[in-house]
Amino acid sequence: MSSSSVQKLLLEAGSYYQKQLYGPNGRAAWHILQQRGLKEETIGKFWLGYAPGGQLITDNLSGSTVDFEEAGLTQESWKTNRIQSRFRNRLMFPLVQGGRVVGFGARAVLDEMPKYINSPESKVYHKREFLYNADAARLAARRAGRVVVVEGYFDAIACHASGVPEVVAICGTALTPNQAILLREMASTVVLALDGDQAGIDATHRTIPLLLDQCLEVKVCAWNSKIEAKDPDEIRQKHGPLALLAQVNASVSFPKWEEFSSERWSAIEKVQEALK
């Protein structure tokens, strides 16, 4: 199956998932989006969808068994040894690169683990060379002179809906050298807005050297402890878009952030030790 054929099948799958979101099967997924205060305009802009659990994707789109497997839409069940849809009962995030759908990110609607899964590597999707929302953010980043980097899909959508369209997500906690090169092509300044918990801080420390290797100016969001939220999506939900925008715009140079971060966690450790 050629790369263009894979992309055509993924595009058809994206349309199918989107229709399912707006149908009766997508109510639980809609509830998740409404909880986050996302408007229908934003939902449509990111082409969000829903993969139902009771239907095989192969029953709704045309293609051979091999086609669906190569596109990452099906997989063999280790329990039954039968072909099943890879994405079931999940909110779908199309992954777009170069104007084409190359895969999907998917969040469980029910209490299912893992909460997030992605399309596997394929002819058209290479995770280490992909940044979520990069296509849409490129022009905005050029205008703003910066690109904001967050961890997850909802973080990117929250930033976009809060007046920060120059945002991309690494969809994890480990930026790759190839992704750092992509960021350099977008803007000369990178603002890291990774999660404010210890895992996010550790990821920020690991990411900074990769960006400096690309001669980028690096700033970091020093999340205000009074906000009581650990990531952009949560800040927007609890405090609104203006609070998130203010936090991103108040980012500081990485040396100043490292000093602030060290002092903050030292204070937290002292409190935790005193409570033992």
C-alpha positions in Angstrom: 0.0 0.0 0.0 1.5 3.4 -1.0 1.9 6.3 1.3 -0.8 8.3 -0.5 -3.2 5.3 -0.1 -2.5 5.2 3.6 -3.2 8.9 3.9 -6.4 8.6 2.0 -7.6 5.8 4.3 -6.7 7.9 7.4 -8.5 10.9 6.0 -11.6 8.8 5.5 -11.2 7.4 9.0 -11.0 11.0 10.4 -14.3 11.9 8.7 -15.9 8.8 10.0 -14.7 9.5 13.6 -16.0 13.1 13.4 -19.4 12.0 12.3 -19.6 9.6 15.2 -18.8 12.4 17.6 -21.8 14.3 16.4 -24.0 11.2 16.5 -25.8 9.4 19.4 -22.7 7.3 20.1 -20.6 10.3 20.9 -22.4 11.6 23.9 -19.8 10.5 26.5 -17.0 12.0 24.4 -19.0 15.3 24.1 -19.3 15.3 27.9 -15.5 15.3 28.2 -15.2 18.2 25.8 -17.9 20.2 27.5 -16.3 19.7 30.9 -13.2 21.4 29.4 -15.3 24.3 28.2 -14.4 23.8 24.6 -16.6 25.6 22.0 -17.9 23.8 19.0 -15.8 26.0 16.8 -12.6 24.8 18.5 -13.7 21.2 18.4 -14.3 21.5 14.6 -11.0 23.3 14.1 -9.0 20.4 15.6 -11.3 17.9 13.8 -11.9 16.0 17.0 -13.9 12.8 16.7 -15.0 9.6 18.4 -14.2 6.0 17.8 -17.2 3.8 18.9 -16.6 0.5 20.7 -19.2 -1.7 19.1 -18.3 -1.3 15.5 -15.4 -2.5 13.4 -13.8 0.4 11.4 -13.5 -2.1 8.6 -17.3 -2.3 8.4 -17.6 1.4 7.7 -14.7 2.1 5.3 -13.5 0.5 2.1 -10.1 -1.3 2.1 -8.4 -4.6 2.5 -7.3 -6.1 5.8 -3.7 -5.3 5.0 -4.7 -1.6 4.2 -6.3 -1.1 7.6 -3.3 -2.7 9.3 -0.8 -0.6 7.5 -2.8 2.5 8.3 -2.7 1.5 12.0 -6.5 1.4 12.3 -6.7 -2.3 13.2 -4.7 -4.8 15.2 -4.9 -8.5 16.1 -6.4 -9.2 19.5 -4.1 -11.2 21.7 -7.1 -12.7 23.4 -9.1 -13.9 20.4 -6.5 -13.7 17.6 -9.1 -11.8 15.6 -8.7 -8.5 13.9 -10.2 -5.6 15.9 -10.3 -1.8 15.6 -7.3 -0.3 17.3 -9.3 2.6 18.6 -12.5 1.7 20.6 -14.5 4.0 22.9 -12.0 6.8 22.5 -12.0 10.5 21.8 -10.0 11.0 18.6 -7.3 13.6 17.8 -6.2 13.5 14.2 -2.5 14.0 13.7 -1.9 16.3 10.8 1.4 16.9 9.1 1.9 18.6 5.8 -1.8 19.1 5.4 -2.4 15.3 5.6 -3.7 13.1 8.3 -0.9 10.7 9.3 -2.3 9.1 12.3 -4.4 9.5 15.5 -4.1 10.1 19.2 -6.9 8.7 21.2 -8.1 9.2 24.8 -10.2 6.6 26.6 -13.8 7.8 27.3 -14.4 5.2 29.9 -12.1 4.2 32.8 -9.8 2.3 30.6 -6.0 2.0 30.7 -3.9 3.2 29.1 -5.8 6.5 29.0 -4.0 7.6 25.8 -2.8 5.6 22.9 -1.4 6.7 19.5 -1.2 5.3 16.0 1.8 3.0 15.5 4.8 4.0 13.4 3.9 3.7 9.7 4.9 4.9 6.2 3.5 8.3 7.0 3.7 8.7 10.8 7.1 9.0 12.6 6.5 10.0 16.2 10.0 11.4 16.7 9.5 13.8 13.8 6.0 14.9 14.6 4.6 17.9 16.7 0.9 18.1 17.3 -0.7 21.2 15.8 2.6 22.3 14.0 0.8 22.9 10.7 -1.7 25.3 12.2 0.9 26.9 14.6 3.6 27.7 12.0 2.3 31.0 10.7 1.3 32.1 14.2 4.7 31.3 15.6 6.4 33.3 12.8 4.2 36.3 13.7 4.7 35.9 17.5 8.4 35.2 17.2 8.0 32.3 19.6 6.6 28.8 19.7 5.0 27.4 22.9 5.6 23.7 23.7 3.2 21.7 25.8 2.9 18.1 26.7 -0.6 16.9 25.6 -3.4 17.3 23.1 -5.7 19.0 25.5 -2.9 21.4 26.6 -2.4 22.5 23.0 -6.1 23.0 22.4 -6.5 24.9 25.7 -3.7 27.3 24.7 -5.1 27.8 21.2 -8.5 28.5 22.7 -6.9 31.0 25.2 -5.2 33.2 22.5 -2.0 31.3 22.1 -2.2 29.8 18.6 1.6 29.4 18.3 1.4 26.2 20.4 2.5 22.6 19.6 2.5 19.5 21.7 5.1 16.8 22.0 2.5 14.3 23.2 4.7 12.9 25.9 7.6 14.1 28.1 10.6 13.5 25.9 11.4 16.0 23.2 13.6 14.5 20.4 16.5 16.1 18.5 14.4 16.0 15.3 11.5 17.8 17.1 14.0 20.4 18.3 15.0 21.0 14.7 11.3 21.5 13.7 10.9 24.0 16.5 14.0 26.0 15.2 12.3 26.1 11.8 9.2 27.7 13.4 10.7 30.4 15.6 13.8 31.6 17.3 12.3 31.5 20.8 10.8 28.4 22.5 8.5 28.7 25.5 8.3 25.5 27.5 5.0 25.1 29.2 5.3 21.5 30.3 3.4 20.2 33.3 4.3 21.8 36.6 4.6 18.6 38.6 7.9 16.9 39.3 7.7 14.8 36.1 7.1 17.9 34.0 10.0 19.7 35.7 12.3 16.8 35.1 11.2 16.8 31.4 11.9 20.5 31.2 15.4 20.0 32.5 16.0 17.3 29.9 14.5 19.4 27.1 16.5 22.6 27.6 19.9 21.3 26.3 18.3 20.0 23.1 16.9 23.4 22.4 20.2 25.2 23.3 22.0 22.9 20.8 19.7 24.4 18.1 20.8 28.0 19.2 17.3 28.7 20.4 16.3 31.2 23.0 14.6 29.2 25.8 11.9 30.5 28.2 10.0 28.5 30.7 6.5 28.9 32.3 7.1 29.1 36.0 3.6 28.0 37.0 2.2 30.1 39.8 1.8 27.8 42.9 -1.3 29.9 43.8 -3.0 28.7 40.6 -3.2 25.1 41.9 -3.2 23.5 38.5 -0.4 21.4 37.0 -0.9 22.0 33.3 -2.3 24.5 30.7 -5.6 22.5 30.3 -6.2 22.5 34.0 -5.4 26.2 34.4 -7.9 27.1 31.7 -10.6 24.9 33.2 -10.2 26.2 36.7 -9.3 29.9 36.1 -10.2 30.7 32.5 -8.4 31.5 29.3 -7.0 34.9 30.5 -5.2 33.2 33.4 -3.6 30.8 31.1 -2.6 33.5 28.6 -1.1 35.5 31.5 0.9 32.5 32.7 2.4 31.8 29.2 3.2 35.5 28.7 5.0 35.6 32.1 7.5 33.0 31.1 11.0 33.6 32.2 14.5 32.8 30.8 15.6 29.3 31.7 18.4 30.3 34.1 15.9 32.3 36.2 13.4 29.4 36.0 16.0 26.9 37.2 16.8 29.1 40.2 13.1 29.5 40.9 12.4 25.8 40.5 15.2 24.8 42.7 14.1 27.1 45.5 10.4 26.0 45.2 11.1 22.3 45.4 13.6 22.8 48.2 10.8 24.5 50.2 8.3 21.7 49.4 10.8 19.0 50.5 11.4 20.8 53.8 7.6 20.9 54.4 7.3 17.2 53.6 10.1 16.3 55.9 8.6 18.3 58.7 5.3 16.4 58.3 6.9 13.0 58.7 
